[in-house]
């Protein structure tokens, strides 16, 4: 089984790549979704967040107030590192378990979408890595369509490695400035 790690900057097309790959029948696990699971009500990580960052991070229904936590950690590198220390080991365990399940099922190729693949030193877990990338102008435009202001965009971009560095480290780069069909064709050439 060939295991691909897919990464890239925020707003550069990872979710679109995920959708394209699933439509082509490639099993995909998205660590952003796993990150949401590990902080659901009743999960140990949510209790750790409450203890470390305060009860104001939890709403009346016992759910994580994501935007409040983001405001706190993306402007404080030490707080971000503390949060990542709580979440990343749990997320890694979940995606590694999924990869092993696929291996047991006899899958031939699978993809793990990890925005912080290189930052979390996960590269050795993959047969090949793919960086999804676009221009800075397109990235900002895409993030603005999410309703983010310039400050939020810059803060999130700074929290990750520069996409150029990720492109240099990756085995493959998929450039997402073109049409969906061009995006899909690039992925099909890498993961037939």
C-alpha positions in Angstrom: 0.0 0.0 0.0 1.3 3.5 -0.9 0.6 6.1 1.7 0.6 9.8 0.6 0.7 12.8 2.9 -1.0 15.8 1.5 -0.2 19.3 2.9 -0.2 22.9 1.9 -1.0 26.4 3.1 -4.3 27.4 4.5 -6.8 28.3 1.7 -4.6 26.7 -1.0 -6.9 23.9 -2.0 -6.4 20.9 0.3 -10.2 20.4 0.8 -10.7 20.5 -2.9 -8.0 17.9 -3.4 -9.6 15.8 -0.7 -13.0 15.9 -2.5 -11.4 15.1 -5.9 -9.5 12.1 -4.5 -12.6 10.7 -2.7 -14.5 11.1 -6.0 -11.8 9.0 -7.7 -12.2 6.3 -5.0 -9.0 7.1 -3.1 -9.5 6.6 0.7 -8.7 9.9 2.5 -8.5 10.9 6.1 -8.5 14.6 6.9 -6.7 15.5 10.1 -8.7 18.8 10.4 -11.8 16.6 10.9 -9.9 14.5 13.5 -8.9 17.7 15.3 -12.6 18.5 15.7 -13.4 15.0 17.0 -10.7 15.1 19.7 -12.2 18.2 21.2 -15.9 17.1 21.2 -17.7 17.3 24.6 -16.6 14.5 26.9 -13.2 14.1 25.2 -10.1 14.4 27.4 -8.5 17.1 25.2 -11.5 19.4 25.8 -11.0 19.1 29.5 -7.3 19.9 29.1 -8.1 23.0 27.0 -10.6 24.2 29.7 -7.9 23.7 32.4 -5.1 25.3 30.4 -7.0 28.2 28.7 -10.0 28.8 31.0 -13.7 28.1 31.1 -14.4 30.9 28.7 -13.2 28.6 25.9 -16.3 26.4 26.4 -19.8 27.4 25.6 -23.0 26.7 27.5 -23.5 23.4 25.6 -20.1 22.2 26.6 -18.6 22.7 23.2 -15.3 24.4 22.3 -15.5 28.0 21.3 -13.2 27.7 18.4 -13.0 31.3 17.4 -12.2 32.4 21.0 -9.5 29.8 21.2 -8.1 30.8 17.8 -7.9 34.4 18.9 -6.0 33.4 22.0 -3.5 30.9 20.5 -2.7 32.4 17.1 -1.5 35.6 18.8 0.6 33.8 21.4 3.2 31.3 20.1 3.6 29.7 23.5 -0.1 29.1 23.9 -0.3 27.7 20.3 2.6 25.3 21.1 0.8 24.2 24.3 -2.4 23.6 22.4 -0.6 21.6 19.7 1.0 19.5 22.4 -2.4 18.5 23.6 -3.9 17.8 20.2 -1.3 16.6 17.8 -0.4 13.3 19.5 -4.1 12.4 19.7 -4.7 13.3 16.0 -1.6 11.4 14.9 -2.8 8.3 16.7 -6.2 8.5 15.0 -4.8 8.9 11.5 -2.2 6.2 12.0 -5.0 3.8 13.2 -7.0 4.6 10.0 -4.0 3.9 7.8 -3.5 0.6 9.5 -7.2 -0.3 9.0 -6.9 0.5 5.3 -3.7 -1.7 5.2 -5.7 -4.6 6.7 -8.5 -4.0 4.2 -5.9 -4.3 1.3 -6.2 -0.8 0.0 -3.5 0.0 -2.6 -3.2 3.8 -2.1 -4.4 6.1 0.6 -4.1 9.8 1.5 -3.7 11.6 4.8 -4.4 15.3 4.6 -2.2 17.1 7.2 -1.9 20.9 7.0 1.1 20.8 9.4 2.7 17.6 7.9 6.2 19.0 7.9 5.8 21.2 11.0 4.8 18.1 13.0 7.7 16.0 11.6 5.3 13.4 10.1 7.1 13.1 6.8 8.7 9.7 7.7 5.2 8.1 7.9 4.6 8.5 4.1 5.8 7.0 0.9 5.4 10.4 -0.8 4.3 13.9 0.1 2.2 16.3 -2.0 2.0 20.0 -1.4 -1.1 21.8 -2.6 -0.1 25.4 -3.5 -1.3 28.6 -5.1 -0.2 32.2 -5.3 -0.3 34.4 -2.2 -2.9 36.6 -3.9 -5.2 33.7 -4.6 -4.7 32.4 -1.0 -5.8 35.7 0.5 -8.7 36.0 -1.9 -9.9 32.5 -0.9 -9.6 33.2 2.8 -11.5 36.5 2.5 -14.4 34.5 1.0 -14.5 32.6 4.3 -15.3 36.0 6.0 -11.8 36.4 7.5 -10.3 39.9 7.9 -6.8 40.7 6.9 -5.6 40.4 10.5 -7.1 36.9 10.9 -5.6 35.8 7.5 -2.1 37.0 8.4 -2.2 35.5 11.8 -3.2 32.0 10.4 -0.6 32.2 7.6 2.2 33.1 10.1 1.3 30.0 12.2 2.4 27.7 9.4 5.6 27.3 7.5 5.8 29.3 4.3 4.3 27.4 1.4 7.6 27.7 -0.5 9.4 25.7 2.2 6.7 23.0 2.0 6.9 22.9 -1.8 10.7 22.4 -1.5 10.3 19.5 1.0 7.4 17.8 -0.9 7.8 15.0 -3.5 5.1 16.5 -5.6 3.5 20.0 -6.0 -0.1 20.5 -7.2 -0.6 24.1 -8.4 -4.3 25.1 -7.9 -4.5 28.3 -9.9 -6.2 26.6 -12.8 -9.6 25.0 -13.2 -10.9 22.1 -11.2 -10.1 19.8 -14.1 -6.5 20.9 -14.1 -6.3 20.3 -10.3 -7.9 16.9 -10.7 -5.6 15.9 -13.6 -2.5 16.8 -11.5 -3.7 14.6 -8.7 -4.6 11.7 -11.0 -1.0 11.7 -12.4 0.4 11.5 -8.9 -2.1 9.0 -7.5 -3.3 6.9 -10.4 
